[in-house]
Amino acid sequence: MEEFVEKQLELLREEREAEIQETRTWRENISLKELQRRGVCLLKLQVANQRTGLYGRLLVTFTPRKYDSEAILPSNSFGPGDIVGLYEASSPNEQLATGIVAGVTQKVVNVAFDESSNDSLNLGTECTYRLLKLANDVTYKRIKRALTALGQYRSGQASSLIDVLFCSSEPSHSVQKRQVEFFNLSLDDSQKEAVSFSLNQREVAVIHGPPGTGKTTTVVEIILQAVKEGLKVLCCAPSNVAVDNLVERLSVFKEKILRLGHPARLLESLQHHSLDAVLARSDNAQIVADIRRDIDQTFAKMKKLHGKQEKSGYRTEIKALRKELKEREEAAMVETLKRANVILATNTGASLDGPLKLLPEDYFDLVVIDECAQALEASCWISLLQAKKCILAGDHKQLPPTIISHKAAANGLSLSLMERVTEKYGEKVVKMLTVQYRMHQSIMQWASEALYGGRLTAHSSVSQHLLKDLPGVSVTEETSIPLLLIDTAHCGLFEMEVEDEQSKGNPGEVQLVDLHIQALTKAGVKPQDIAVIAPYNLQVDMLRQCLRQRYPDLEIKSVDGFQGREKEAVVLSFVRSNSKGEVGFLAEDRRINVAVTRARRHVAVICDSHTVGNHQFLKDLITYFSEHGEVRTAFEYLEDIVPEKYSRENGTTGKPETQAKKAVGTKQKKPNTGGPSHQSHVDTTKTISKDKFKASPAVGKNKLDPHTDTVMAKDHLRTMIEDFLKDPNKTQLVFPSSLTSHDRLQVHQMAEELGLAHTSTGDGKERSISVTKPKAISADAVSSQTDDSDAGPCSQLPSLGNESSQKKTNCSQSSSKVDLKTLHLERLQREKARLEERVRNKQDSLSLKPAAKKKTDAKGKTSGSSIASSTDTENFDALIAATMKADNTCGFAKCKTSVVTVADFCAHCNKRYCLSHHIPEIHGCGEKAKANARMRISREGVIYSGSGSKDHSLDPTKKAHLQRRLDKKINDLTSQRKAKKKEK
């Protein structure tokens, strides 16, 4: 114990120094605008209302200083209970008062100021103010005092508990097993067992409650049973929200409860349970008010006198009145405390510095600490020293305590008491709740297998519930599945690289979140039933800017902000997408567990599987979603994606032409393959039977080892597609619905690489995929392309005659959702149009003269129009094939290098060249390049694009960074001028 106390005190000092240093850095090096962007400061506020409330405290309502009634506060991290400093805008460094946030909405923030501030505060409605979050040393002092008391503890009622928790003795059970009559008759077997076990333990019991297993319900039952036995209970939790949750549950049973703490930190509906409210209703309240009034009147009389002797009499009277006031207040407080059976407070609020110092040392029989895994162990000892038995409840597989100092966390400050006791004693003191009442079975199963040893089971009431089962929600693809993975791999949606910014953002994932939210809300899901969670604050800000105006009831927070919460649907943006495979603090397994398990009916994960797959825990999550849920690629949502490994046609990298609008979330119609319009294509369509596909273990539904099996499936699929591509008699390859969604994703990606059209049809288990190649390419042309091993992906061209029929087929297959096939065909049509133009320009140079001479002898006509009109279809198709072959190789004479994958386009001769011959002076366009350069110099003053004077128009991120530096410089100069004035 002595070693523990010494080490904890040292780690607490490091944590306190880190907190002070962070606050000092904020004030000295960061501008006010940057502080507001980080969510710890609110600028340009005005007073909308001020009144005396919260039992004598001044309650002030601040709003943004804008004349628009719809003005809203910027995104911030202010919450009830936060300590804030009030400053006037004209006096940036002079703090007017310190208050406590009583509540925050999107438009107002309410702050409570103590009685001592009421007289000194004179807030004008026309003045401008700002609020800044402050560090609080009260918590540090109370924890330090508790650790010191623990180190000096030698005898008392907590001795046996201390011995067990520091492994000096083994935990013991009650000899007499008691029969329990439960207040809550709906408890399941694991909850009943946990209640009985906790009551029979003598020193310590641990209730391990995974997400949705009813941990708070079990804790409330334990408290009620303890009160029934006549025990006095002190109930604590690390946060005000967790304490209020217990107060709300206990109040239903009409139990005598008392909530300690500042009224501003309590939920408004529970404030009547606070100590201040109960004292205001007590019999002594009027007597105390009369004494206060007498003191005020005596002060007023004393101020009118001038002689010291005359004043001394009044001073004696005031002293006697104050003594009586203190006695009356303490008597009323003791009476109120002893009347309650359950006293509730935060871990630090249970300190003996507060009202509890008025109670005897051995007053409490039982201490209950809820959410113990989220609390510093040192803070738990504030309450543990006040009883002989404790019950710890929580889940050490979720988020640990928040610690600023990384060094202190690494050295053991982040290890919670619950985790330490669980590792030491295991099932001797721990009972785990195993039936969960929140999540669909598919969502729960991942968490159960990954973190809870497969012990969790879903209650029948929630095991199969989906979004479509909610009232007013229609049946769509999105509302009919519990798991959805939107994969951004190979789509070029990289994370942002922001200078001087530790947080991360991903604009591409913001767009995908927006589209998925649109799909859910159009189906009837209410925005207040949806949570958007991102691990990085920068991404949270970007999501709020994008979605807040349209969905004001949509909650968008970091993972920490949703601890202990739940929503019907959760959309997760993992943000990280980079070539290095870095995942940052996504590597914290418990953070991912919290994020996924907030959902009741639907989870959508948006991530780059190649990046997050570098971490094993995340890789297992992606594998689970691939095998048990729906997998989509970002190609299906965004039409302006530039794949990271491909370039646009002719080497350009600009956005493609405007494409057909996407409609996310609507159901696709199955293609009518039995209609007469498809009869003529039966012989050219290659269909893979389900039996054949099931015979291959690599592609069937039942996968073996995830890593090995994925490789086998990918190779098998690629072989099938390449065989189909080489077969000149087949134009369509249809895969069966037995493919998993992950296999369909592989087919989409491989078809995109090989330049084939690909589309998915059907819904759910009937969803299938088909791959189509252009029709009118001769066998020679195909073989010449596929035989070239260095040529890379083949660039296919749809036939002219089949163009309209392909469009009709697309329209019939997808009424409102444009998939990859539509996007790919439009790209091919643009390429086809360019090739047709080149064919017309090269007709005179591609041996058409013999054909023209032959037709002149037969008909006596020599005009060029007759030659063009009489060219038959076969010659024209061969001409296209020859042109394509020429475009697929370097335009330099005698160079046969493929330019399909890597090439450079010459704007002077309209040809593509390999990297060895792409310079104009090498392949013969040197004079044209020089002339063009001279023209550009004379016209624009630059030699080539990118040279000359730079375009200094800044992107918003860089502009914001420069603005912060400018603000800092201005503040520094202002401080220097003030210092010089003082010296003078």
Disulfide bonds with the S-S distance in Angstrom:
none
